[in-house]
Amino acid sequence: MRPLFLFLLPPMLTLSGPLTHREAPRVLREGEAQLGQARQVGTAAVRVDCAGLSQVDSSALAVLLSWQRTAQAAGIALDITAAPEALRNLATLYGVDTLLAVAPATTASHHPARH
């Protein structure tokens, strides 16, 4: 399964499936293109929802760090949310957890409120 992107209002990139060395080049390009579009329309912030990631390796960190550099250069705040434990552990292991500020997945992100 390949990661999928959705660019919605409010601006959000949604990742799902694996994000490993196999998917990283394509995902990187697609995300950079989406951030370019966000810059063109004057978007101030983009959320990256990682809740759907099923498998990650260090390539996922490389993609997120690259997106963060691109966003900063464009004056866009990048908010990485619902990071699975494996992604947070890798970020800590490689010492980039403070650079990425990946927010952990929460119960609410996996189980929407029921009425």
C-alpha positions in Angstrom: 0.0 0.0 0.0 1.3 3.5 -0.9 0.9 6.6 1.3 -1.9 8.8 0.1 -2.2 12.6 0.3 -5.2 14.8 0.6 -4.9 18.5 0.6 -7.9 19.9 2.3 -9.2 23.1 3.9 -7.9 23.7 6.5 -4.7 22.8 4.7 -3.7 19.3 5.7 -1.5 16.5 4.3 -2.7 13.1 5.3 -0.3 10.2 5.2 -1.3 6.5 5.2 0.3 3.2 4.6 4.0 2.6 4.7 6.5 5.5 4.4 9.9 3.8 3.9 12.8 4.1 1.5 10.6 2.7 -1.3 7.9 5.3 -1.0 9.9 8.3 0.2 11.0 9.8 -3.1 7.5 9.9 -4.5 6.0 11.1 -1.2 8.7 13.8 -0.9 7.9 15.1 -4.4 4.2 15.1 -3.8 4.5 16.9 -0.5 6.9 19.5 -1.9 4.4 20.2 -4.6 1.5 20.6 -2.1 3.6 22.9 0.0 4.4 24.9 -3.1 0.7 25.3 -3.8 0.1 26.3 -0.2 2.7 29.0 -0.5 1.2 30.3 -3.7 -2.2 30.9 -2.1 -0.7 32.4 1.1 -1.4 29.6 3.5 0.1 30.3 6.9 0.1 26.7 8.3 -0.2 23.2 7.1 -1.0 20.2 9.3 0.6 16.8 8.5 -1.6 14.0 9.9 0.6 10.9 10.4 -2.1 8.7 12.1 -2.5 6.4 9.0 1.2 5.5 8.7 1.5 1.7 9.1 5.3 1.4 8.7 8.2 3.9 8.9 11.9 4.0 8.7 14.5 6.8 8.7 13.3 7.8 5.3 10.1 9.0 6.8 12.1 11.4 9.1 14.1 12.6 6.0 10.8 13.4 4.2 9.4 15.3 7.2 12.6 17.2 7.8 12.7 18.2 4.1 9.1 19.3 4.2 9.8 21.3 7.3 12.7 23.1 5.6 10.5 23.9 2.6 7.7 25.1 4.7 10.0 27.4 6.8 11.5 28.9 3.7 8.0 29.7 2.4 6.9 31.1 5.8 4.5 28.3 6.5 4.2 26.6 9.9 4.3 22.8 9.6 2.3 21.0 12.3 3.1 17.2 12.4 0.4 15.4 14.4 -0.8 11.9 15.3 2.7 10.5 14.9 2.8 6.7 15.5 5.1 5.5 18.3 7.6 4.1 15.8 8.0 7.5 14.2 8.5 9.2 17.5 11.0 6.6 18.6 13.0 7.0 15.4 13.0 10.8 15.8 14.3 10.4 19.4 16.9 7.8 18.3 18.3 10.1 15.6 18.1 13.2 17.8 15.6 15.1 15.6 12.6 14.9 18.0 13.0 18.5 19.0 13.5 19.6 15.4 10.3 17.9 14.2 8.2 18.3 17.3 6.1 15.3 16.3 2.9 15.1 18.3 1.9 11.6 19.4 -1.1 9.9 18.2 -4.0 10.3 20.7 -7.0 8.2 21.4 -9.2 11.0 20.0 -7.3 10.9 16.6 -8.2 7.2 16.2 -11.7 7.2 17.7 -13.8 10.2 16.7 -16.4 11.3 19.2 -19.6 9.4 19.0 -23.0 11.1 19.5 
